[in-house]
Amino acid sequence: MAATIELPLGTLGLLILQTLTLAPRPDALRIQQGSLYPALHRRERRGWISACWGVSENHRRAKYYELTKTGQRQLELERDAWLKLTAVMAQVLGMA
């Protein structure tokens, strides 16, 4: 069983936006409902994602999300910021 890794603050939003650009991958990332749904709703209010109701594979009502054009631009901004941050952190940690 893999160890659980706590997400640094602010990374959940980036993961949500990036995940919506990928094909469905069941169980690729497990996030607690108490964190996931508020984060989805915040991004929906900001216009970065849109949602619609449909029927799941097991014939239950389900909400489906997709990235908007504004969300795509936000994803690019957040991805660039993340890459810069991780490059700096890698440099600093490699100095030891």
C-alpha positions as CSV (number, residue, x, y, z in Angstrom):
1,M,0.0,0.0,0.0
2,A,1.4,3.4,-1.0
3,A,2.0,6.0,1.7
4,T,-0.4,8.9,1.8
5,I,1.2,12.3,0.8
6,E,-0.3,15.5,2.1
7,L,-0.7,18.1,-0.7
8,P,1.0,21.4,-0.1
9,L,-1.4,24.3,0.2
10,G,-2.6,25.5,-3.2
11,T,-1.7,22.4,-5.2
12,L,-5.2,20.9,-5.2
13,G,-6.5,23.5,-7.5
14,L,-3.7,22.9,-10.0
15,L,-4.4,19.2,-9.8
16,I,-8.1,19.7,-10.5
17,L,-7.5,21.8,-13.5
18,Q,-4.8,19.5,-14.9
19,T,-6.9,16.4,-14.2
20,L,-9.8,17.8,-16.3
21,T,-7.4,17.8,-19.4
22,L,-6.7,14.1,-19.0
23,A,-8.6,11.0,-19.9
24,P,-10.5,9.5,-17.0
25,R,-8.3,7.5,-14.7
26,P,-10.1,5.8,-11.8
27,D,-8.2,5.8,-8.5
28,A,-5.3,7.7,-10.0
29,L,-5.5,10.3,-7.2
30,R,-7.5,10.0,-4.0
31,I,-8.7,13.3,-2.4
32,Q,-11.0,13.5,0.5
33,Q,-14.5,14.8,-0.3
34,G,-14.2,17.5,2.3
35,S,-11.3,19.0,0.2
36,L,-12.3,18.1,-3.3
37,Y,-15.9,19.4,-3.5
38,P,-15.2,22.9,-2.0
39,A,-12.2,23.2,-4.4
40,L,-14.4,22.2,-7.4
41,H,-17.1,24.7,-6.4
42,R,-14.5,27.5,-6.0
43,R,-13.2,26.9,-9.5
44,E,-16.7,26.6,-10.9
45,R,-17.6,30.0,-9.3
46,R,-14.5,31.6,-10.8
47,G,-15.5,30.3,-14.3
48,W,-12.5,28.0,-14.6
49,I,-14.6,24.8,-14.9
50,S,-18.2,24.0,-15.9
51,A,-20.4,21.3,-14.6
52,C,-23.4,19.3,-15.9
53,W,-25.5,16.5,-14.6
54,G,-25.5,13.1,-16.3
55,V,-25.8,9.4,-15.5
56,S,-22.7,7.4,-14.4
57,E,-21.7,3.9,-15.5
58,N,-23.6,2.4,-12.6
59,H,-26.8,4.3,-13.6
60,R,-26.6,6.9,-10.8
61,R,-27.0,10.7,-11.2
62,A,-23.5,12.2,-11.4
63,K,-22.0,15.7,-11.9
64,Y,-19.4,15.9,-14.6
65,Y,-16.8,18.7,-14.9
66,E,-14.8,20.2,-17.7
67,L,-12.3,22.9,-18.1
68,T,-13.4,26.2,-19.7
69,K,-11.2,28.4,-21.9
70,T,-10.6,30.7,-18.9
71,G,-9.7,27.6,-16.9
72,Q,-7.2,26.5,-19.5
73,R,-5.5,29.9,-19.2
74,Q,-5.5,29.6,-15.4
75,L,-4.1,26.1,-15.7
76,E,-1.2,27.5,-17.8
77,L,-0.5,30.2,-15.2
78,E,-0.6,27.8,-12.3
79,R,1.5,25.2,-14.1
80,D,4.2,27.8,-14.9
81,A,4.2,29.0,-11.3
82,W,4.5,25.5,-10.0
83,L,7.4,24.6,-12.4
84,K,9.3,27.7,-11.3
85,L,8.7,27.0,-7.6
86,T,9.8,23.4,-7.9
87,A,12.9,24.3,-9.9
88,V,13.9,26.8,-7.1
89,M,13.2,24.3,-4.4
90,A,15.2,21.6,-6.2
91,Q,18.1,24.1,-6.4
92,V,17.9,25.0,-2.8
93,L,17.6,21.4,-1.6
94,G,20.5,20.3,-3.8
95,M,22.8,22.9,-2.1
96,A,23.1,20.8,1.1
